[in-house]
């Protein structure tokens, strides 16, 4: 097996003793990184940025380089205007925040509204960074539960939140790593059940059915509601590290208290602004990814596995006899997917047609040995 991350217990004893007590024994976030022909393990958009878009991005970066001796626009004004225009729903730039990937966006929220003596809450299984980010800010993390099919019912979700009384609630919509959609009725019920900040993480919203409503429609009149997005997935911009959110202007003001000065570089801003100018071209690949996702689900079922409903760019499937052994067998065949720690399950990103075919062929070649 490939070692995927360092362990904190490997620190020299002199350093380990200096580490914050609440961080001792924790494991850093880490997904396998290996130079395999087909890498479908971290939910990237594996399609390349269209050439005409890449050219415009390069032009924007070149212009920004001429003034790189100066600090960037601290308020990233043009980028906020671009995000407000892209999201629509009557949003104004003063309702937009951005940072280096959606993880930093979430970190800013936790730094402002969580911290020592406070609690964040999420429904397991969900995005593994929620507890890591929470604990890194000194707050405690509490896990709720989902139904057997990983869904959430409004009444149950609200009851769990009301009992936990958290300061921050994470709702991943659609959910990672399961792909499960989340109804707006659940968001409304959870919001009404708490006095804390409710973060709806819509990292994969662009892969949901076109007629599905975003949590952005719930923002008016809900000053504690935050909707987080990323450019890493649908925009094929994972390497640029750009995340953003929409919320009440008062929430945005609070985030200024915790951000580092000039946290978004001029080059990052220029690249993101140029990409947003080409939003239709950047999003044109979404339909192809959704088609591959659905193809993967159908073929997994034909092979005897159980794929879960997914509104994302990946598929979680169960019925795997030994996830570690199947992961290794696929790795040996040049295909990298993800063992997310759910019993008898694995997760695969929907890539290009060729990548998806390589995964399905490799899994089929394992035969009955892979199925539970």
C-alpha positions in Angstrom: 0.0 0.0 0.0 1.1 3.6 -0.6 1.6 5.8 2.4 -0.6 8.8 1.9 0.3 11.2 4.8 2.7 11.8 7.6 1.7 11.0 11.1 1.9 13.5 14.0 3.2 10.7 16.2 6.3 10.7 13.9 7.3 14.1 15.3 10.4 14.2 17.5 9.4 14.1 21.1 10.7 17.6 21.7 8.3 19.0 19.0 5.4 16.7 20.0 5.5 18.2 23.5 5.2 21.7 22.0 2.2 20.8 19.8 -1.1 22.0 21.1 -2.6 19.2 23.3 -5.9 19.3 21.3 -4.0 18.5 18.1 -2.0 15.5 19.4 -3.1 12.2 17.9 -5.0 13.8 15.0 -4.2 12.8 11.4 -3.6 15.5 8.7 -5.8 15.5 5.7 -4.3 13.5 2.9 -5.5 11.8 -0.3 -3.2 9.4 -2.2 -1.0 11.1 -4.7 0.6 8.9 -7.3 1.7 9.3 -10.9 -0.8 6.8 -12.3 -2.3 7.0 -15.8 -5.8 7.4 -14.5 -6.3 9.5 -11.2 -10.0 9.6 -10.2 -9.6 9.9 -6.4 -10.0 13.6 -5.4 -13.1 14.7 -7.4 -11.2 17.0 -9.7 -12.6 18.0 -13.1 -10.2 16.0 -15.2 -11.1 17.9 -18.4 -8.5 20.5 -19.4 -9.4 24.2 -19.5 -10.5 25.1 -23.0 -7.6 26.6 -25.1 -9.4 29.9 -25.7 -10.1 30.3 -22.0 -6.6 29.4 -21.1 -5.3 32.0 -23.5 -7.4 34.7 -21.9 -6.4 33.6 -18.4 -2.7 33.9 -19.4 -3.3 37.4 -20.8 -4.9 38.4 -17.5 -2.1 37.0 -15.5 0.5 38.7 -17.8 -1.2 42.1 -17.1 -1.3 41.4 -13.4 2.5 40.6 -13.5 3.2 44.2 -14.6 2.1 45.4 -11.2 3.1 42.4 -9.1 5.5 44.7 -7.1 2.4 46.2 -5.6 0.0 44.5 -3.1 -3.2 43.2 -4.7 -6.6 44.7 -4.3 -7.3 43.7 -0.7 -11.1 43.7 -1.3 -10.7 41.7 -4.6 -13.4 44.0 -6.0 -13.5 42.8 -9.6 -13.6 39.1 -8.5 -16.5 39.8 -6.1 -18.4 41.5 -8.9 -17.7 38.5 -11.2 -19.0 36.0 -8.6 -22.1 38.1 -7.9 -22.9 38.2 -11.6 -22.2 34.4 -12.0 -24.4 33.4 -9.0 -27.3 35.7 -9.8 -30.3 35.6 -7.4 -30.0 39.4 -7.0 -26.7 39.0 -5.1 -24.5 42.1 -4.7 -20.7 42.2 -4.4 -20.9 43.1 -0.7 -22.5 39.7 -0.1 -19.5 37.8 -1.6 -16.4 36.5 0.0 -13.5 34.6 -1.6 -10.3 32.9 -0.5 -7.7 30.3 -1.5 -10.0 27.4 -2.1 -13.2 26.7 -0.3 -11.3 25.2 2.6 -9.9 28.7 3.5 -13.4 30.1 3.1 -14.6 27.6 5.7 -11.6 28.3 7.9 -12.4 32.0 7.9 -16.0 31.2 8.9 -14.8 29.0 11.8 -12.2 31.5 12.9 -14.9 34.2 13.1 -17.8 32.2 14.5 -16.3 29.1 16.2 -13.0 28.9 18.1 -12.2 27.8 21.7 -15.2 26.9 23.8 -17.5 26.7 20.8 -18.9 23.8 18.8 -19.4 22.9 15.1 -21.7 20.2 13.9 -22.0 18.0 10.8 -23.9 14.9 9.7 -21.5 11.9 9.2 -20.3 10.7 6.8 -19.5 14.0 5.3 -16.5 16.1 4.1 -13.5 15.0 6.2 -12.1 18.6 6.4 -15.0 19.9 8.5 -13.7 18.3 11.8 -10.1 19.1 10.9 -10.8 22.7 10.2 -13.0 23.0 13.3 -10.4 21.5 15.7 -7.6 23.6 14.1 -9.5 26.7 15.2 -9.8 25.3 18.8 -13.5 24.4 18.6 -15.1 21.1 19.2 -16.7 19.0 16.5 -19.9 17.0 17.0 -21.1 14.4 14.4 -24.7 13.7 13.8 -26.1 10.7 11.9 -27.8 10.1 8.6 -30.3 7.6 7.3 -29.2 4.2 6.0 -29.1 5.6 2.5 -27.2 8.7 3.7 -30.2 11.0 3.3 -31.4 13.6 5.9 -35.0 14.1 6.9 -36.0 17.6 8.0 -37.5 16.7 11.4 -34.6 14.4 12.3 -31.9 16.8 11.2 -33.5 19.7 13.1 -33.9 17.5 16.3 -30.2 16.5 16.2 -29.1 20.1 15.8 -31.5 21.4 18.5 -30.1 18.9 20.9 -26.4 19.6 20.1 -26.9 23.4 20.2 -23.8 24.1 18.0 -22.4 27.5 17.1 -21.8 26.4 13.5 -23.6 23.8 11.4 -22.2 22.3 8.2 -24.6 21.0 5.5 -22.9 19.5 2.5 -25.3 19.8 -0.5 -24.9 17.5 -2.4 -22.9 15.6 0.2 -19.3 14.5 -0.1 -18.4 11.6 0.0 -21.8 10.0 -0.7 -23.1 12.3 -3.5 -26.5 12.5 -1.7 -28.8 15.4 -2.6 -30.1 17.7 0.2 -33.5 19.2 0.1 -34.1 22.8 0.8 -36.6 21.7 3.5 -33.8 20.2 5.5 -31.8 23.5 5.3 -34.8 25.5 6.4 -35.6 23.1 9.3 -31.9 23.2 10.5 -31.8 26.9 10.2 -34.9 27.3 12.4 -33.5 24.8 14.9 -30.4 26.8 15.8 -29.2 30.3 16.6 -25.8 29.6 15.1 -24.3 30.0 11.7 -25.5 27.5 9.1 -23.1 26.8 6.3 -24.4 25.1 3.1 -21.4 23.8 1.2 -22.4 23.7 -2.5 -19.1 22.6 -3.9 -20.9 20.3 -6.3 -24.0 22.2 -7.0 -23.3 22.6 -10.7 -23.6 18.8 -11.2 -27.1 18.7 -9.7 -30.1 18.5 -12.0 -30.7 21.8 -13.8 -34.2 22.2 -12.2 -32.9 21.8 -8.6 -32.9 24.9 -6.5 -29.8 26.2 -4.8 -29.6 27.3 -1.2 -28.9 30.7 -2.6 -32.7 31.1 -2.9 -33.0 30.9 0.9 -30.6 33.7 1.7 -33.1 36.6 1.8 -34.1 37.2 5.4 -31.7 34.6 6.8 -28.7 36.6 8.1 -27.1 33.5 9.7 -27.1 31.4 6.4 -24.0 31.1 4.3 -23.7 29.3 0.9 -20.2 28.2 0.0 -19.0 27.3 -3.5 -15.7 26.5 -5.2 -14.1 26.9 -8.7 -12.2 23.6 -8.3 -14.9 21.2 -9.6 -17.2 22.5 -12.3 -14.8 25.2 -13.4 -11.8 22.8 -13.7 -9.8 25.2 -11.5 -8.5 23.0 -8.7 -4.9 24.1 -9.2 -5.8 27.8 -8.9 -7.3 27.4 -5.4 -10.3 29.7 -5.5 -13.3 29.3 -3.2 -16.1 31.7 -2.4 -19.3 32.2 -0.5 -22.5 34.3 -0.5 -24.0 35.6 2.8 -25.4 38.7 4.5 -23.0 41.7 4.3 -22.6 41.5 8.1 -21.1 38.0 7.8 -18.7 39.3 5.2 -17.7 42.1 7.5 -16.9 39.6 10.2 -14.6 37.6 7.9 -12.4 40.7 7.4 -11.4 40.4 11.1 -9.7 37.0 10.6 -8.4 37.0 7.0 -4.7 37.6 6.4 -3.8 40.9 4.8 -4.0 40.7 1.0 -4.8 37.0 1.2 -5.8 36.6 -2.5 -2.8 37.3 -4.7 -3.1 39.5 -7.8 -2.4 36.5 -10.0 -5.1 34.4 -8.4 -7.6 37.3 -8.8 -6.7 37.8 -12.4 -7.0 34.1 -13.3 -10.4 33.8 -11.6 -11.8 36.9 -13.1 -10.8 35.7 -16.6 -12.3 32.3 -16.0 -15.6 33.8 -14.8 -15.8 35.8 -18.1 -15.9 32.4 -19.8 -18.3 30.7 -17.5 -20.5 29.1 -20.2 -17.4 27.6 -21.9 -16.0 26.4 -18.5 -19.3 24.8 -17.6 -19.9 23.2 -21.0 -18.0 20.1 -19.8 -20.4 19.6 -16.9 -23.0 17.7 -19.1 -20.3 15.3 -20.3 -19.2 14.7 -16.7 -22.7 14.0 -15.6 -23.2 11.6 -18.5 -20.0 9.7 -17.4 -21.2 9.7 -13.8 -24.5 8.1 -14.8 -22.7 5.7 -17.1 -20.4 4.7 -14.2 -23.4 4.2 -11.9 -25.3 2.0 -14.5 -22.2 -0.1 -15.2 -21.4 -0.6 -11.5 -24.9 -1.9 -10.9 -24.5 -4.3 -13.9 -21.2 -5.5 -12.4 -23.1 -6.4 -9.1 -22.1 -3.4 -7.0 -24.5 -0.9 -5.4 -24.0 2.7 -6.5 -25.7 5.5 -4.5 -27.6 8.3 -6.0 -25.2 11.1 -6.8 -25.7 14.8 -7.7 -22.0 15.3 -7.9 -19.1 14.5 -10.2 -18.4 11.2 -8.3 -20.0 7.9 -7.4 -19.9 6.1 -4.0 -20.6 2.4 -4.4 -21.0 -0.4 -1.9 -20.9 -4.2 -2.2 -17.1 -4.2 -2.1 -15.8 -7.3 -0.3 -12.5 -5.8 0.7 -12.1 -2.1 -0.1 -8.4 -2.0 0.6 -7.7 -5.0 -1.6 -9.9 -3.7 -4.4 -8.3 -0.2 -4.2 -4.8 -1.9 -4.4 -5.9 -4.1 -7.4 -7.1 -1.0 -9.2 -3.9 0.8 -8.3 -1.9 -2.1 -9.8 -3.9 -1.6 -13.0 -3.0 2.1 -13.2 -6.3 3.5 -11.8 -6.4 5.6 -8.6 -9.7 5.9 -6.7 -10.6 6.7 -3.1 -11.2 4.5 0.0 -13.2 7.0 2.1 -13.4 4.7 5.1 -17.0 3.6 4.7 -17.5 -0.1 5.2 -17.5 -2.2 2.0 -17.5 1.0 -0.2 -15.3 3.0 -2.5 -15.6 6.3 -4.3 -14.7 7.1 -7.9 -14.6 10.5 -9.7 -16.3 10.7 -13.1 -13.6 11.6 -15.5 -13.4 11.8 -19.2 -14.9 9.0 -21.3 -11.5 7.4 -21.7 -10.8 7.6 -17.9 -14.2 6.3 -16.9 -13.8 3.4 -19.4 -10.3 2.6 -17.9 -11.8 2.4 -14.4 -14.8 0.3 -15.4 -12.6 -2.1 -17.4 -10.1 -2.4 -14.5 -12.9 -3.1 -12.0 -14.5 -5.6 -14.3 -11.1 -7.4 -14.7 -11.0 -8.0 -10.9 -14.2 -10.1 -11.3 -16.0 -11.8 -8.4 -13.0 -11.2 -6.1 -14.1 -7.6 -5.7 -17.7 -8.1 -4.8 -19.1 -8.8 -1.3 
